[in-house]
């Protein structure tokens, strides 16, 4: 069964078409990375899934039922923008208020369980205002997990976190899916981090879904390349450009050769022309570069 099935979904604000005939499928148990530039329609789509906005057209089904079904709605946990907490209350008391809102039985037990899941059990007595950004984001996820949802919708939960905060968040989201039988829909601009945990991807542009794939399909479609470093970069680039179809420099000033070349062939070519290679490796394009190339390709088609 799919956790989310969206067909021909549209949302308009005045003359602005925020979401335009969007189709989207999120398998149950997935960590679905929802990717797109600012204004592409990610947050609007997530808000419609959660019932915070009403679509102009199209359908949303959650676990096989209409998203407006009361039983289905009770299976959704949401963290969009920031957790709604009282700054002067403790983490525990904020959680108790949320538990009361949800009419949760045995709230102490459930709160202890979700705080442990998000690695916040030691900070239950802290005032919310004294928590770091990463802690606040995890508190928001803990609140979303109250009631044992089957679907967790997260809007940019890792933005602004430091390296340790991102690592903890990755562990939390992996635990949520593996140990709590929960599907996660997560949007983020930090594609390198998303790539470490996502099992599926959806790429949205201008309110339309332009690509959906599994992590395996992404890996299979990403190009391999040889990256190398030399002192005589200009000479090396000229030699490689004359021998291979696609050669370019990356952000780290390494030279990349994208053809089906072998490292030893490249080293031999440069050595024969008195260029010494100081470093060479074979690698594969990651999610961030795949996304950038896809957006550039779409721009070229429109031009």
C-alpha atoms as one frame of an Amber mdcrd trajectory, in Angstrom:
protein
   0.000   0.000   0.000   1.090   3.575  -0.634   1.150   6.022   2.245   0.408
   8.961  -0.111  -1.211   8.990  -3.544  -1.744  12.379  -5.164  -3.392  12.811
  -8.550  -3.731  16.040 -10.569  -3.441  18.215  -7.466  -3.690  21.977  -7.988
  -3.679  25.016  -5.718  -3.988  28.627  -6.757  -3.539  31.794  -4.698  -5.123
  34.609  -6.662  -3.326  34.635 -10.015  -0.411  32.506  -8.755  -0.504  28.785
  -9.553   1.394  27.323  -6.587   0.744  23.647  -7.413  -0.154  22.583 -10.941
  -1.585  19.107 -11.704   0.854  17.443  -9.336   1.123  13.649  -9.230   3.004
  11.998  -6.393   3.344   8.518  -4.880   4.983   7.789  -1.521   5.279   4.076
  -0.659   4.512   2.997   2.889   7.662   2.805   5.027   9.648   5.182   2.798
  11.734   8.202   3.700  10.634  10.360   0.787  12.888  13.322   0.017  10.773
  16.135  -1.443  13.086  18.444  -3.387  12.620  21.770  -5.120  13.748  25.380
  -5.182  12.051  28.070  -3.091   8.543  28.719  -4.385   8.335  25.395  -6.210
   5.254  24.264  -4.269   6.745  21.908  -1.644   5.292  23.544   1.467   1.938
  24.163  -0.218   1.730  20.474  -1.150   2.642  19.387   2.372   0.030  21.708
   3.871  -2.643  20.267   1.588  -1.657  16.726   2.580  -2.045  17.723   6.242
  -5.390  19.465   5.677  -4.015  22.935   6.428  -4.894  24.124   2.904  -7.769
  23.093   0.649  -6.871  22.095  -2.949  -8.584  23.743  -5.902  -8.549  20.454
  -7.778  -7.239  16.903  -7.660  -7.218  14.156  -5.058  -5.117  13.130  -2.054
  -5.326   9.624  -0.640  -3.526   8.513   2.501  -3.184   4.785   3.119  -5.890
   4.155   0.527  -8.459   6.602   1.945  -9.401  10.211   1.251  -7.175  12.554
   3.267 -10.246  14.180   4.841 -11.284  10.931   6.520 -11.124  11.490  10.304
  -9.435   8.172  11.023  -6.843   8.834   8.356  -6.171  12.375   9.573  -5.435
  11.024  13.056  -2.546   9.013  11.581  -0.550  12.103  10.513   2.190  13.809
  12.525   3.300  17.236  11.289   6.226  19.612  11.745   5.909  22.542   9.345
   8.035  25.665   9.921   8.594  25.499  13.729   7.150  23.607  16.706   4.331
  25.469  18.456   5.713  25.533  21.997   5.447  27.905  24.936   8.970  29.321
  25.426   8.856  29.586  29.230   7.509  26.092  29.815   9.675  23.000  30.095
   9.954  20.499  27.277   7.940  18.034  29.387   5.105  20.479  30.083   4.899
  21.455  26.422   4.616  17.778  25.568   1.909  17.291  28.206  -0.140  20.119
  26.657   0.161  18.504  23.230  -0.806  15.121  24.675  -3.904  16.700  26.231
  -4.805  18.295  22.881  -4.615  14.848  21.285  -6.470  13.155  24.164  -3.660
  10.632  24.561  -4.080   7.934  27.182  -1.133   7.357  29.542   0.561  10.578
  28.389   3.591  10.213  30.695   4.487   6.870  29.149   3.981   8.093  25.572
   5.968  11.294  26.154   8.861   9.383  27.706   8.852   7.058  24.717   8.956
   9.759  22.027  11.531  11.855  23.898  13.770   8.801  23.997  13.222   8.275
  20.265  14.440  11.810  19.478  17.334  11.656  21.993  15.775  14.299  24.257
  14.972  12.300  27.389  17.749  14.077  29.303  16.400  17.540  28.484  12.764
  17.095  29.549  13.101  19.650  32.360  14.753  22.306  30.165  12.755  25.389
  29.287  11.945  25.368  25.578  13.484  28.821  25.058  16.832  27.558  26.368
  17.050  24.694  23.882  19.309  24.850  20.832  17.870  24.907  17.303  18.603
  21.216  16.844  16.929  20.371  20.150  13.866  22.447  19.216  13.555  20.619
  15.904  13.726  17.266  17.680  11.123  18.443  20.191   8.886  19.312  17.253
   9.344  15.800  15.851   8.618  14.322  19.286   5.362  16.284  19.417   4.503
  15.091  15.911   5.138  11.490  17.013   2.665  11.661  19.884  -0.324   9.507
  19.040   1.859   7.034  17.110   1.273   8.412  13.576   1.817   6.272  10.494
   2.867   9.300   8.407   5.256  12.061   9.465   5.349  15.250   7.360   8.445
  17.402   7.960   9.171  20.741   6.293  12.891  21.646   6.335  13.682  20.011
   9.729  17.470  19.959   9.205  18.021  23.488   7.896  20.279  25.516  10.173
  21.587  22.531  12.128  25.279  21.954  12.785  27.015  18.734  11.771  26.222
  16.959  15.049  22.600  18.086  14.912  22.272  16.727  11.376  23.792  13.395
  12.408  21.333  13.033  15.283  18.437  13.993  13.023  19.458  11.315  10.499
  19.518   8.714  13.254  16.124   9.849  14.560  14.418   9.684  11.166  15.909
   6.282  10.404  14.671   4.998  13.780  11.219   6.441  13.156  10.780   4.415
   9.978  12.488   1.226  11.110  11.258   0.962  14.710   7.972   2.857  14.691
   6.470   1.655  11.379   6.188   5.233  10.136   6.505   6.758   6.655   8.390
  10.076   6.459   7.833  12.851   3.914  10.673  15.341   4.322  11.557  18.468
   2.365  15.034  19.971   2.586  17.499  22.138   0.687  20.445  20.255   2.210
  20.583  17.563  -0.439  23.824  15.994   0.733  22.210  15.143   4.071  18.957
  14.030   2.468  20.877  11.639   0.240  22.169   9.782   3.318  18.714   8.720
   4.516  16.121   8.980   1.724  14.786   5.815   0.101  12.707   7.697  -2.494
  12.782  11.136  -4.101  10.348  13.534  -5.710  11.614  16.629  -7.543   9.135
  19.469  -7.996   9.493  22.589 -10.151   6.925  25.297 -10.803   4.273  23.304
  -8.954   4.735  20.206 -11.122   6.437  16.915 -10.334   9.246  16.517 -12.846
  10.861  13.323 -11.507  10.191  10.557  -8.997  12.660   7.755  -8.297  13.996
   5.361  -5.715  17.441   5.826  -4.200  18.606   2.871  -6.303  17.239   4.437
  -9.503  19.004   7.692  -8.643  22.276   5.865  -8.115  21.905   4.007 -11.414
  21.156   7.206 -13.338  24.017   9.266 -11.895  27.106   9.506 -14.082  30.531
   8.319 -12.981  33.627  10.420 -13.540  37.370  10.563 -12.933  38.534  13.464
 -10.749  42.190  14.469 -10.758  44.533  17.162  -9.511  47.671  18.432 -11.228
  49.954  21.450 -10.921  49.782  22.380 -14.604  46.024  22.614 -14.727  45.663
  24.581 -17.974  47.916  22.214 -19.896  46.176  19.175 -18.439  42.750  20.556
 -19.344  43.825  21.154 -22.956  45.192  17.626 -23.284  42.135  16.011 -21.720
  39.692  18.127 -23.753  41.369  16.985 -26.959  41.002  13.337 -25.928  37.630
  13.204 -24.164  34.207  14.623 -24.920  33.314  16.123 -21.538  35.897  17.678
 -19.245  35.243  20.363 -16.642  36.463  21.768 -13.330  34.396  21.317 -10.178
  33.983  23.596  -7.154  37.095  22.152  -5.491  39.258  22.988  -8.564  39.649
  19.328  -9.488  39.415  18.376 -13.176  36.665  15.903 -14.025  36.515  13.567
 -17.020  32.995  12.174 -17.541  33.667   9.717 -20.361  34.190   5.984 -19.877
  37.878   6.523 -19.304  40.142   4.500 -17.048  42.325   6.324 -14.489  45.481
   4.646 -15.816  44.701   5.896 -19.340  44.417   9.470 -18.105  47.594   9.215
 -16.030  49.465   7.767 -19.012  48.238  10.503 -21.382  49.314  13.274 -19.021
  52.612  11.627 -18.072  53.541  11.227 -21.747  53.069  14.984 -22.036  55.111
  15.812 -18.900  52.113  16.509 -16.631  52.311  14.761 -13.272  49.051  13.735
 -11.550  49.149  14.308  -7.791  45.714  12.825  -7.047  43.162  10.815  -9.022
  39.985   8.968  -8.093  36.812   7.538  -9.593  33.532   8.904  -8.219  29.851
   9.295  -8.987  27.604  12.348  -9.235  25.582  12.830  -6.037  22.022  14.013
  -5.473  22.927  17.698  -5.312  24.765  17.675  -8.633  22.095  15.474 -10.233
  19.458  18.004  -9.142  21.521  20.957 -10.409  22.091  19.277 -13.778  18.390
  18.414 -14.064  17.364  22.025 -13.365  19.896  23.300 -15.925  18.581  20.839
 -18.493  15.012  22.044 -17.897  16.133  25.658 -18.364  17.805  24.782 -21.667
  14.594  23.153 -22.922  12.599  26.266 -22.043  15.075  28.637 -23.722
